[in-house]
Amino acid sequence: MKKLSLGIILFGLTLISLKSNAILKIDNEKASIDTLQKKVIDPVCKMKIKPNGAKTSVHNKTTYYFCSEGCKQKFMAEPTKYVKK
């Protein structure tokens, strides 16, 4: 009877261990997907946008991304107003 109880406990602990490893693996896969779909923030309106296809401007050797031509024009008129120091 003691061997059966011990076997059931060990089996349960093994299942718990396997489940926690599976959750960790899923979380790591989600992190990889998020980094592949990285979004940037428009410095003018603070909108999150995908960098590919966005309007861009370079100021002090740094590239900034914009959701629209209007935000880009506002930035270009007063870049120091929108750049974090």
Backbone as XML, in Angstrom:
<?xml version="1.0"?>
<chain id="A" units="angstrom">
  <residue number="1" name="MET">
    <atom name="N" x="0.818" y="-1.187" z="0.000"/>
    <atom name="CA" x="0.000" y="0.000" z="0.000"/>
    <atom name="C" x="0.870" y="1.262" z="0.000"/>
  </residue>
  <residue number="2" name="LYS">
    <atom name="N" x="1.981" y="1.245" z="0.794"/>
    <atom name="CA" x="2.867" y="2.395" z="0.844"/>
    <atom name="C" x="3.539" y="2.629" z="-0.508"/>
  </residue>
  <residue number="3" name="LYS">
    <atom name="N" x="3.904" y="1.553" z="-1.197"/>
    <atom name="CA" x="4.545" y="1.688" z="-2.510"/>
    <atom name="C" x="3.573" y="2.295" z="-3.523"/>
  </residue>
  <residue number="4" name="LEU">
    <atom name="N" x="2.319" y="1.901" z="-3.471"/>
    <atom name="CA" x="1.309" y="2.434" z="-4.374"/>
    <atom name="C" x="1.112" y="3.921" z="-4.117"/>
  </residue>
  <residue number="5" name="SER">
    <atom name="N" x="1.008" y="4.319" z="-2.854"/>
    <atom name="CA" x="0.840" y="5.727" z="-2.500"/>
    <atom name="C" x="2.037" y="6.545" z="-2.954"/>
  </residue>
  <residue number="6" name="LEU">
    <atom name="N" x="3.225" y="6.017" z="-2.723"/>
    <atom name="CA" x="4.439" y="6.700" z="-3.139"/>
    <atom name="C" x="4.485" y="6.825" z="-4.662"/>
  </residue>
  <residue number="7" name="GLY">
    <atom name="N" x="4.086" y="5.785" z="-5.364"/>
    <atom name="CA" x="4.061" y="5.821" z="-6.828"/>
    <atom name="C" x="3.086" y="6.872" z="-7.349"/>
  </residue>
  <residue number="8" name="ILE">
    <atom name="N" x="1.919" y="6.987" z="-6.724"/>
    <atom name="CA" x="0.923" y="7.982" z="-7.137"/>
    <atom name="C" x="1.451" y="9.389" z="-6.890"/>
  </residue>
  <residue number="9" name="ILE">
    <atom name="N" x="2.086" y="9.604" z="-5.747"/>
    <atom name="CA" x="2.653" y="10.919" z="-5.438"/>
    <atom name="C" x="3.742" y="11.284" z="-6.439"/>
  </residue>
  <residue number="10" name="LEU">
    <atom name="N" x="4.633" y="10.361" z="-6.743"/>
    <atom name="CA" x="5.702" y="10.627" z="-7.715"/>
    <atom name="C" x="5.138" y="10.915" z="-9.103"/>
  </residue>
  <residue number="11" name="PHE">
    <atom name="N" x="4.103" y="10.177" z="-9.478"/>
    <atom name="CA" x="3.459" y="10.401" z="-10.777"/>
    <atom name="C" x="2.850" y="11.808" z="-10.827"/>
  </residue>
  <residue number="12" name="GLY">
    <atom name="N" x="2.197" y="12.209" z="-9.758"/>
    <atom name="CA" x="1.599" y="13.549" z="-9.691"/>
    <atom name="C" x="2.647" y="14.643" z="-9.780"/>
  </residue>
  <residue number="13" name="LEU">
    <atom name="N" x="3.743" y="14.477" z="-9.061"/>
    <atom name="CA" x="4.819" y="15.467" z="-9.118"/>
    <atom name="C" x="5.431" y="15.552" z="-10.510"/>
  </residue>
  <residue number="14" name="THR">
    <atom name="N" x="5.544" y="14.423" z="-11.177"/>
    <atom name="CA" x="6.067" y="14.411" z="-12.543"/>
    <atom name="C" x="5.147" y="15.183" z="-13.479"/>
  </residue>
  <residue number="15" name="LEU">
    <atom name="N" x="3.854" y="14.985" z="-13.344"/>
    <atom name="CA" x="2.897" y="15.714" z="-14.184"/>
    <atom name="C" x="2.972" y="17.219" z="-13.932"/>
  </residue>
  <residue number="16" name="ILE">
    <atom name="N" x="3.074" y="17.601" z="-12.676"/>
    <atom name="CA" x="3.175" y="19.027" z="-12.350"/>
    <atom name="C" x="4.441" y="19.622" z="-12.966"/>
  </residue>
  <residue number="17" name="SER">
    <atom name="N" x="5.536" y="18.897" z="-12.888"/>
    <atom name="CA" x="6.796" y="19.359" z="-13.452"/>
    <atom name="C" x="6.696" y="19.520" z="-14.968"/>
  </residue>
  <residue number="18" name="LEU">
    <atom name="N" x="6.105" y="18.560" z="-15.631"/>
    <atom name="CA" x="5.952" y="18.635" z="-17.083"/>
    <atom name="C" x="5.063" y="19.801" z="-17.489"/>
  </residue>
  <residue number="19" name="LYS">
    <atom name="N" x="4.002" y="20.035" z="-16.727"/>
    <atom name="CA" x="3.079" y="21.127" z="-17.038"/>
    <atom name="C" x="3.782" y="22.473" z="-16.898"/>
  </residue>
  <residue number="20" name="SER">
    <atom name="N" x="4.564" y="22.666" z="-15.847"/>
    <atom name="CA" x="5.241" y="23.945" z="-15.654"/>
    <atom name="C" x="6.273" y="24.184" z="-16.749"/>
  </residue>
  <residue number="21" name="ASN">
    <atom name="N" x="6.955" y="23.133" z="-17.216"/>
    <atom name="CA" x="7.909" y="23.287" z="-18.321"/>
    <atom name="C" x="7.183" y="23.654" z="-19.607"/>
  </residue>
  <residue number="22" name="ALA">
    <atom name="N" x="5.995" y="23.108" z="-19.826"/>
    <atom name="CA" x="5.221" y="23.418" z="-21.024"/>
    <atom name="C" x="4.790" y="24.877" z="-21.010"/>
  </residue>
  <residue number="23" name="ILE">
    <atom name="N" x="4.381" y="25.390" z="-19.867"/>
    <atom name="CA" x="3.961" y="26.787" z="-19.772"/>
    <atom name="C" x="5.145" y="27.706" z="-20.057"/>
  </residue>
  <residue number="24" name="LEU">
    <atom name="N" x="6.303" y="27.387" z="-19.525"/>
    <atom name="CA" x="7.500" y="28.179" z="-19.763"/>
    <atom name="C" x="7.836" y="28.208" z="-21.249"/>
  </residue>
  <residue number="25" name="LYS">
    <atom name="N" x="7.725" y="27.081" z="-21.924"/>
    <atom name="CA" x="8.030" y="27.022" z="-23.350"/>
    <atom name="C" x="7.052" y="27.871" z="-24.143"/>
  </residue>
  <residue number="26" name="ILE">
    <atom name="N" x="5.774" y="27.833" z="-23.808"/>
    <atom name="CA" x="4.769" y="28.635" z="-24.502"/>
    <atom name="C" x="5.058" y="30.111" z="-24.296"/>
  </residue>
  <residue number="27" name="ASP">
    <atom name="N" x="5.404" y="30.546" z="-23.071"/>
    <atom name="CA" x="5.706" y="31.940" z="-22.811"/>
    <atom name="C" x="6.916" y="32.400" z="-23.624"/>
  </residue>
  <residue number="28" name="ASN">
    <atom name="N" x="7.938" y="31.551" z="-23.736"/>
    <atom name="CA" x="9.112" y="31.909" z="-24.537"/>
    <atom name="C" x="8.747" y="32.066" z="-26.003"/>
  </residue>
  <residue number="29" name="GLU">
    <atom name="N" x="7.852" y="31.223" z="-26.525"/>
    <atom name="CA" x="7.427" y="31.342" z="-27.914"/>
    <atom name="C" x="6.663" y="32.640" z="-28.126"/>
  </residue>
  <residue number="30" name="LYS">
    <atom name="N" x="5.815" y="33.036" z="-27.168"/>
    <atom name="CA" x="5.086" y="34.303" z="-27.284"/>
    <atom name="C" x="6.051" y="35.469" z="-27.305"/>
  </residue>
  <residue number="31" name="ALA">
    <atom name="N" x="7.099" y="35.413" z="-26.487"/>
    <atom name="CA" x="8.093" y="36.479" z="-26.453"/>
    <atom name="C" x="8.785" y="36.602" z="-27.803"/>
  </residue>
  <residue number="32" name="SER">
    <atom name="N" x="9.087" y="35.487" z="-28.450"/>
    <atom name="CA" x="9.718" y="35.519" z="-29.763"/>
    <atom name="C" x="8.802" y="36.157" z="-30.791"/>
  </residue>
  <residue number="33" name="ILE">
    <atom name="N" x="7.535" y="35.828" z="-30.731"/>
    <atom name="CA" x="6.578" y="36.403" z="-31.676"/>
    <atom name="C" x="6.469" y="37.902" z="-31.460"/>
  </residue>
  <residue number="34" name="ASP">
    <atom name="N" x="6.428" y="38.360" z="-30.196"/>
    <atom name="CA" x="6.325" y="39.782" z="-29.908"/>
    <atom name="C" x="7.531" y="40.549" z="-30.432"/>
  </residue>
  <residue number="35" name="THR">
    <atom name="N" x="8.726" y="39.985" z="-30.325"/>
    <atom name="CA" x="9.898" y="40.696" z="-30.803"/>
    <atom name="C" x="9.922" y="40.745" z="-32.328"/>
  </residue>
  <residue number="36" name="LEU">
    <atom name="N" x="9.319" y="39.766" z="-32.983"/>
    <atom name="CA" x="9.255" y="39.800" z="-34.438"/>
    <atom name="C" x="8.256" y="40.849" z="-34.915"/>
  </residue>
  <residue number="37" name="GLN">
    <atom name="N" x="7.230" y="41.104" z="-34.132"/>
    <atom name="CA" x="6.208" y="42.083" z="-34.497"/>
    <atom name="C" x="6.395" y="43.358" z="-33.685"/>
  </residue>
  <residue number="38" name="LYS">
    <atom name="N" x="7.621" y="43.764" z="-33.493"/>
    <atom name="CA" x="7.956" y="44.914" z="-32.667"/>
    <atom name="C" x="7.269" y="46.171" z="-33.185"/>
  </residue>
  <residue number="39" name="LYS">
    <atom name="N" x="6.749" y="46.951" z="-32.264"/>
    <atom name="CA" x="6.127" y="48.217" z="-32.613"/>
    <atom name="C" x="6.951" y="49.348" z="-32.029"/>
  </residue>
  <residue number="40" name="VAL">
    <atom name="N" x="6.890" y="50.479" z="-32.682"/>
    <atom name="CA" x="7.580" y="51.676" z="-32.215"/>
    <atom name="C" x="6.523" y="52.724" z="-31.879"/>
  </residue>
  <residue number="41" name="ILE">
    <atom name="N" x="6.934" y="53.759" z="-31.170"/>
    <atom name="CA" x="5.993" y="54.792" z="-30.754"/>
    <atom name="C" x="6.292" y="56.086" z="-31.508"/>
  </residue>
  <residue number="42" name="ASP">
    <atom name="N" x="5.259" y="56.634" z="-32.116"/>
    <atom name="CA" x="5.349" y="57.920" z="-32.796"/>
    <atom name="C" x="5.642" y="58.973" z="-31.721"/>
  </residue>
  <residue number="43" name="PRO">
    <atom name="N" x="6.745" y="59.742" z="-31.855"/>
    <atom name="CA" x="7.086" y="60.702" z="-30.804"/>
    <atom name="C" x="6.116" y="61.879" z="-30.701"/>
  </residue>
  <residue number="44" name="VAL">
    <atom name="N" x="5.318" y="62.110" z="-31.725"/>
    <atom name="CA" x="4.399" y="63.249" z="-31.713"/>
    <atom name="C" x="3.077" y="62.884" z="-31.042"/>
  </residue>
  <residue number="45" name="CYS">
    <atom name="N" x="2.395" y="61.849" z="-31.541"/>
    <atom name="CA" x="1.062" y="61.503" z="-31.017"/>
    <atom name="C" x="1.078" y="60.302" z="-30.073"/>
  </residue>
  <residue number="46" name="LYS">
    <atom name="N" x="2.254" y="59.677" z="-29.900"/>
    <atom name="CA" x="2.454" y="58.523" z="-28.995"/>
    <atom name="C" x="1.719" y="57.259" z="-29.445"/>
  </residue>
  <residue number="47" name="MET">
    <atom name="N" x="1.331" y="57.169" z="-30.699"/>
    <atom name="CA" x="0.666" y="55.982" z="-31.237"/>
    <atom name="C" x="1.682" y="54.875" z="-31.469"/>
  </residue>
  <residue number="48" name="LYS">
    <atom name="N" x="1.296" y="53.629" z="-31.157"/>
    <atom name="CA" x="2.153" y="52.477" z="-31.442"/>
    <atom name="C" x="1.946" y="52.085" z="-32.899"/>
  </residue>
  <residue number="49" name="ILE">
    <atom name="N" x="3.053" y="51.960" z="-33.633"/>
    <atom name="CA" x="2.981" y="51.625" z="-35.054"/>
    <atom name="C" x="4.059" y="50.606" z="-35.405"/>
  </residue>
  <residue number="50" name="LYS">
    <atom name="N" x="3.830" y="49.885" z="-36.495"/>
    <atom name="CA" x="4.842" y="48.961" z="-37.009"/>
    <atom name="C" x="5.846" y="49.771" z="-37.822"/>
  </residue>
  <residue number="51" name="PRO">
    <atom name="N" x="7.144" y="49.510" z="-37.626"/>
    <atom name="CA" x="8.156" y="50.323" z="-38.301"/>
    <atom name="C" x="8.194" y="50.161" z="-39.822"/>
  </residue>
  <residue number="52" name="ASN">
    <atom name="N" x="7.866" y="48.974" z="-40.324"/>
    <atom name="CA" x="7.914" y="48.802" z="-41.779"/>
    <atom name="C" x="6.718" y="49.510" z="-42.407"/>
  </residue>
  <residue number="53" name="GLY">
    <atom name="N" x="7.021" y="50.405" z="-43.338"/>
    <atom name="CA" x="5.977" y="51.154" z="-44.025"/>
    <atom name="C" x="5.633" y="52.469" z="-43.352"/>
  </residue>
  <residue number="54" name="ALA">
    <atom name="N" x="6.206" y="52.767" z="-42.187"/>
    <atom name="CA" x="5.919" y="54.020" z="-41.484"/>
    <atom name="C" x="6.757" y="55.150" z="-42.081"/>
  </residue>
  <residue number="55" name="LYS">
    <atom name="N" x="6.295" y="56.365" z="-41.893"/>
    <atom name="CA" x="7.070" y="57.541" z="-42.303"/>
    <atom name="C" x="8.255" y="57.664" z="-41.347"/>
  </residue>
  <residue number="56" name="THR">
    <atom name="N" x="9.396" y="58.105" z="-41.848"/>
    <atom name="CA" x="10.587" y="58.212" z="-40.997"/>
    <atom name="C" x="11.270" y="59.559" z="-41.171"/>
  </residue>
  <residue number="57" name="SER">
    <atom name="N" x="12.040" y="59.914" z="-40.158"/>
    <atom name="CA" x="12.883" y="61.101" z="-40.200"/>
    <atom name="C" x="14.089" y="60.820" z="-39.317"/>
  </residue>
  <residue number="58" name="VAL">
    <atom name="N" x="15.247" y="61.345" z="-39.701"/>
    <atom name="CA" x="16.466" y="61.150" z="-38.921"/>
    <atom name="C" x="16.828" y="62.481" z="-38.273"/>
  </residue>
  <residue number="59" name="HIS">
    <atom name="N" x="17.057" y="62.426" z="-36.961"/>
    <atom name="CA" x="17.466" y="63.611" z="-36.208"/>
    <atom name="C" x="18.581" y="63.193" z="-35.263"/>
  </residue>
  <residue number="60" name="ASN">
    <atom name="N" x="19.720" y="63.882" z="-35.329"/>
    <atom name="CA" x="20.905" y="63.544" z="-34.521"/>
    <atom name="C" x="21.266" y="62.061" z="-34.628"/>
  </residue>
  <residue number="61" name="LYS">
    <atom name="N" x="21.289" y="61.553" z="-35.831"/>
    <atom name="CA" x="21.678" y="60.167" z="-36.144"/>
    <atom name="C" x="20.718" y="59.120" z="-35.563"/>
  </residue>
  <residue number="62" name="THR">
    <atom name="N" x="19.511" y="59.523" z="-35.202"/>
    <atom name="CA" x="18.501" y="58.594" z="-34.699"/>
    <atom name="C" x="17.300" y="58.643" z="-35.633"/>
  </residue>
  <residue number="63" name="THR">
    <atom name="N" x="16.801" y="57.467" z="-36.004"/>
    <atom name="CA" x="15.630" y="57.390" z="-36.870"/>
    <atom name="C" x="14.373" y="57.381" z="-36.020"/>
  </residue>
  <residue number="64" name="TYR">
    <atom name="N" x="13.425" y="58.241" z="-36.373"/>
    <atom name="CA" x="12.130" y="58.320" z="-35.703"/>
    <atom name="C" x="11.049" y="57.895" z="-36.683"/>
  </residue>
  <residue number="65" name="TYR">
    <atom name="N" x="10.022" y="57.217" z="-36.169"/>
    <atom name="CA" x="8.955" y="56.676" z="-36.996"/>
    <atom name="C" x="7.648" y="57.401" z="-36.682"/>
  </residue>
  <residue number="66" name="PHE">
    <atom name="N" x="6.827" y="57.618" z="-37.732"/>
    <atom name="CA" x="5.597" y="58.388" z="-37.578"/>
    <atom name="C" x="4.410" y="57.654" z="-38.197"/>
  </residue>
  <residue number="67" name="CYS">
    <atom name="N" x="3.250" y="57.877" z="-37.606"/>
    <atom name="CA" x="2.038" y="57.224" z="-38.097"/>
    <atom name="C" x="1.520" y="57.893" z="-39.361"/>
  </residue>
  <residue number="68" name="SER">
    <atom name="N" x="1.847" y="59.164" z="-39.543"/>
    <atom name="CA" x="1.323" y="59.891" z="-40.705"/>
    <atom name="C" x="2.315" y="60.975" z="-41.133"/>
  </residue>
  <residue number="69" name="GLU">
    <atom name="N" x="2.066" y="61.528" z="-42.306"/>
    <atom name="CA" x="2.895" y="62.619" z="-42.812"/>
    <atom name="C" x="2.726" y="63.859" z="-41.934"/>
  </residue>
  <residue number="70" name="GLY">
    <atom name="N" x="1.527" y="64.067" z="-41.385"/>
    <atom name="CA" x="1.266" y="65.211" z="-40.510"/>
    <atom name="C" x="2.140" y="65.178" z="-39.259"/>
  </residue>
  <residue number="71" name="CYS">
    <atom name="N" x="2.226" y="64.011" z="-38.618"/>
    <atom name="CA" x="3.082" y="63.886" z="-37.431"/>
    <atom name="C" x="4.551" y="64.096" z="-37.799"/>
  </residue>
  <residue number="72" name="LYS">
    <atom name="N" x="4.941" y="63.590" z="-38.943"/>
    <atom name="CA" x="6.329" y="63.760" z="-39.386"/>
    <atom name="C" x="6.637" y="65.244" z="-39.592"/>
  </residue>
  <residue number="73" name="GLN">
    <atom name="N" x="5.719" y="65.992" z="-40.203"/>
    <atom name="CA" x="5.925" y="67.428" z="-40.446"/>
    <atom name="C" x="6.001" y="68.211" z="-39.137"/>
  </residue>
  <residue number="74" name="LYS">
    <atom name="N" x="5.146" y="67.859" z="-38.162"/>
    <atom name="CA" x="5.198" y="68.520" z="-36.852"/>
    <atom name="C" x="6.553" y="68.283" z="-36.193"/>
  </residue>
  <residue number="75" name="PHE">
    <atom name="N" x="7.039" y="67.044" z="-36.284"/>
    <atom name="CA" x="8.331" y="66.699" z="-35.699"/>
    <atom name="C" x="9.449" y="67.475" z="-36.380"/>
  </residue>
  <residue number="76" name="MET">
    <atom name="N" x="9.432" y="67.515" z="-37.699"/>
    <atom name="CA" x="10.501" y="68.183" z="-38.444"/>
    <atom name="C" x="10.527" y="69.681" z="-38.162"/>
  </residue>
  <residue number="77" name="ALA">
    <atom name="N" x="9.372" y="70.284" z="-37.861"/>
    <atom name="CA" x="9.323" y="71.708" z="-37.551"/>
    <atom name="C" x="9.965" y="72.012" z="-36.194"/>
  </residue>
  <residue number="78" name="GLU">
    <atom name="N" x="9.760" y="71.124" z="-35.198"/>
    <atom name="CA" x="10.304" y="71.331" z="-33.849"/>
    <atom name="C" x="10.790" y="70.009" z="-33.252"/>
  </residue>
  <residue number="79" name="PRO">
    <atom name="N" x="11.855" y="69.426" z="-33.765"/>
    <atom name="CA" x="12.280" y="68.105" z="-33.277"/>
    <atom name="C" x="12.654" y="68.085" z="-31.789"/>
  </residue>
  <residue number="80" name="THR">
    <atom name="N" x="13.243" y="69.143" z="-31.279"/>
    <atom name="CA" x="13.651" y="69.156" z="-29.871"/>
    <atom name="C" x="12.457" y="69.105" z="-28.923"/>
  </residue>
  <residue number="81" name="LYS">
    <atom name="N" x="11.301" y="69.535" z="-29.381"/>
    <atom name="CA" x="10.078" y="69.476" z="-28.568"/>
    <atom name="C" x="9.653" y="68.029" z="-28.301"/>
  </residue>
  <residue number="82" name="TYR">
    <atom name="N" x="9.957" y="67.129" z="-29.248"/>
    <atom name="CA" x="9.489" y="65.748" z="-29.157"/>
    <atom name="C" x="10.557" y="64.737" z="-28.782"/>
  </residue>
  <residue number="83" name="VAL">
    <atom name="N" x="11.829" y="65.129" z="-28.820"/>
    <atom name="CA" x="12.919" y="64.193" z="-28.514"/>
    <atom name="C" x="13.158" y="64.168" z="-27.008"/>
  </residue>
  <residue number="84" name="LYS">
    <atom name="N" x="13.208" y="62.948" z="-26.456"/>
    <atom name="CA" x="13.522" y="62.805" z="-25.028"/>
    <atom name="C" x="14.995" y="63.029" z="-24.820"/>
  </residue>
  <residue number="85" name="LYS">
    <atom name="N" x="15.318" y="63.692" z="-23.733"/>
    <atom name="CA" x="16.732" y="63.958" z="-23.428"/>
    <atom name="C" x="17.234" y="63.001" z="-22.407"/>
  </residue>
</chain>
